[in-house]
Amino acid sequence: MSASLAMQQMLVSALAGVPGITGVFDAPAPDQPSPYLTIGGDQLTDAGHKTGRGHEHRITVTAWAEGPAAAPVKALLAEVEARVLGLAGSRGGHRIVFVRLVRSLVLTGVPGWRQGIIEFRVRTEAED
């Protein structure tokens, strides 16, 4: 399994239990009731070393909530942050080594919706 797909599956498992969301998707779902999460923007770079293969992932999770208020999106981002920073273990031959928060922001770009974006750095090593 690719490191990117393994990481996405671990994220979906971790985020599926976020209270109050209607789902976790890999693209915006305009017909989905609010609030929901999307996983996207997994930029993958080589982080191998002389004793093994590894990858660094730049992962973006977006929280979507209908309405003008920022507070519901900020609460979702806090829950996402806690769950992603707590990721551990392995899947598909890739083991998580560390997880770091890069940044988060709340936007009002889509009329009638609030969008919260949170980005992480995750390092994985191949379990050969």
N, C-alpha and C positions, 0 to 999 in steps of 0.2 A: 504494500500500500504506500502511496506517496506520503511524504511528510505533511504536505498541505492538507490532504484529505483526512489524515489521521488527526491533525490539529482541529479541523472543522468538526469532526465527529465528537471530539472531546468537549469542544465549546458547546455544541448543541446539547449534549448530555448535561453539562453543568448549568446551562441557562434555561432548560426546559421547565425547571421547577421555580422560576422566578414568580413570586406571587402577583396575581393580577394580570399577567400578560395573556394574550390570546394565541400566541405561537412564536416560534423562532424560525426564520426563513433565511434563504441565501440571496434574496433580492427584495426590494420594496413590494409590498402586497397591497395595492390600493383598495381592493375590495374586502380586505381583512378588517374586522372590527378592531378598534384601538383599545388599549395600547399593545404593541407587538415589538419584537426585536428582529433585526437583520444582521447577519454576519457577512462581511465582505472585506475586500481590500487586504487580502493576505499576501503581502509582499514577502517572498522567500529568498534568502541569501545563504550562501555556503558558510558554515561555521565549523567545518571539519578541522581536525587536528591530526598530528602524526599517529595517534593511536586509535582514531576512529572517525566516523562520519557524523556530521551534525548540521543543523540548520538554525538560522535565526528567522523568526516570523515577525512581521509587523502586521498586527491584526486589528481590524476595526469592527466594532459592534455599534450599531445605531439603534436607538430607542425612538419609536414613533408614537406620539400621543395626539389625539384630536383635541383642539381647543387652544386658547391663547395663553394659558398658564404655563409657566416654566417649572413650577414645583413638582408636578407629577413626573416629568421627564428627569429632573434631578434625582428624585427618589429612585427611579428605575436605574439610572446610571450608578448610584451608590450600591445598589444590589448587584448589578453586573460587575462592578469593580471588586466587590467582596468575593464573588463566586469565581471570577477569572484569576484573581490573585491567589485563590486557594487551590487552583488546579495542581494536580500531582498525578503521578502514575504514568502509564504508557498505553498505547494502542497502535495496532498495526506495525509493530516493530520500531516505534519511536517513543522515547522516554523524555518527559519534561524535566529539564535541568533547572530552569528558573523562569519566573514571570515578573515583569516590571510594568508599571503604569507609565505611559508616555505623556498623555494629555487627555483632557475631555473638554467639550464645549457644547453649548446649547444654542441652536439656531431657530430662526423664525421664517426661513426661506419659502416654505410651501404654504400658501394661504389656508388658514384654518387648522394648521398642524404645527406642533412643536417637534423638533428633531434634536436629539441628544446624541453626540458622537463621542466615543471613548476608544482610545488606541493603546495597544499593549505591545511590548517586546517579549517574545517567548523564545527561549533557546531549547532545542530538542537534540538528543543524540540517538543515533541508530543503535538498536539492540541486535548486533550481529551474532 
